[in-house]
Amino acid sequence: MNLPRHGFTALTTDLYEVTMACGYFKAGVTDHEAVFHVTFRENPFAGQFTVACGLATAIDFLRAFHFTDTEVDYLGSQRGNDGKPLFDSRFLDYVRGLRLTCDVDAIPEGTLVFPNEPLIRIIGPIIECQLLETALLNIFNFQSLIATKAARVCLAAEHDPVIEFGLRRSQGVDGGLTAARAAYIGGCAGTSNLQAGQQFGIPVSGTQAHSWIMFFENELEAFQSYARAMPNNCIFLVDTYNSISGIRHAIEIGSELRGQGHEIIGVRLDSGDRVALSIRARRMLDDAGFANAKIVCSGDLDEYMITDLKQRGAKIDVWGVGTKLATGQPDAAIGGIYKLGAIRRPGGEWQYRIKLSEESEKASVPGSLQVRRFYHPDGRFMADAIYESDHGVSEPCEIVDVETGEETNIPRNTSHSDLLVPILRAGKVVYEAPSIETPREHLRKQLNCAPSEILQLKDPMPYNVGLERSLCELRSKLIAQAKDL
């Protein structure tokens, strides 16, 4: 599946990635290998789960990764503080011919993931791994943020359809396109974004805005004109002047449409007391014989407002969620990080690396990491173990919480699966990204199997994730050694 590259090039990176690459080149370590992981420390939105998203975009980026002549010429134009070229010609010739030879493993889109778990693992020459950092973080941080927000909104909607409406307030055209894709994987039923619909196959939805109503002399004329133009697409926006009058006008035009062999889809409430108005609208529509007409609600919605409206008895069938979904409010980003776990000299053994922190739980995790998810007999999630690939997982498996030190024992023969799957081998794509429907359905199944307490909007409980015992001991040993450096 070839996805649009969203403007990604080899220069979708920060300058310091290339200056480090040049440093590695001049140090003569281009044949040294490294292991890096994309991970994160906290779930967004004060929640207790995150939705992995962005892999298809990352594959498209990785598949096409190379420096064009124009990009190399741009690097050659950069100057240091002495006015001389920042990058010498030998390094520029090196990157001009650079092609990926990395092995990449990742967690499929739509999977529920948790702090400290690697979303993606990159193994290969140090320069290649370093040059991928910024783009991969950009892809996974934003798309996972929006997919998680969409999942929360859809959970609040309790199986009612949610339409993503956020293009006009998203962070740029590319942000709106990416947000629409991630929101659909996160559970939204469709988008208003036609470009996203065309590129990703997402159902699109939309009828009219207040400007349409205001253009005509009165609301009834506006509804009549729209019905004549698009008799098979009539959701009438009823709150331009007075919502109750708008509903009456919608019913009047709906009766005319029915006489012509068409049915109104419904009405949309964008402001006012949407609990009282939706209850009144439902009664009016039902009494007029339009029991199948939908009531759509929009206007600065998020998961908390939807929950509140439902708890207060609102009669709403479809939710249009825009700004707070497409921009990931109130969080600006997932705090994704890209950390080195190990290096290997030619012909040598892997040497573990660790980054320290004043807060011990924020120290990095060494090695080449994998995630093993354990399941109860009924298929529900039990716990996740982060383990070092070369060490494997002992049985029974003992995991240790990074923050609390709490230990959990997983019995022998517990059903499990490893989450990271092969994506690239020696730089060649070995994983065919599925259609967008597959991760969307995968997430639905994940949510059904997750402990209900981690999905709660209010006071959610954390999921049981920890380091496998031998990895925890390795990490503690390296922390102690590094403090003496």
Summary of the structure (lengths in Angstrom):
residues: 485
radius of gyration: 26.3
end to end distance: 47.8
largest distance: 84.6
contacts: 1648
relative contact order: 0.15
helix: 40%
strand: 19%
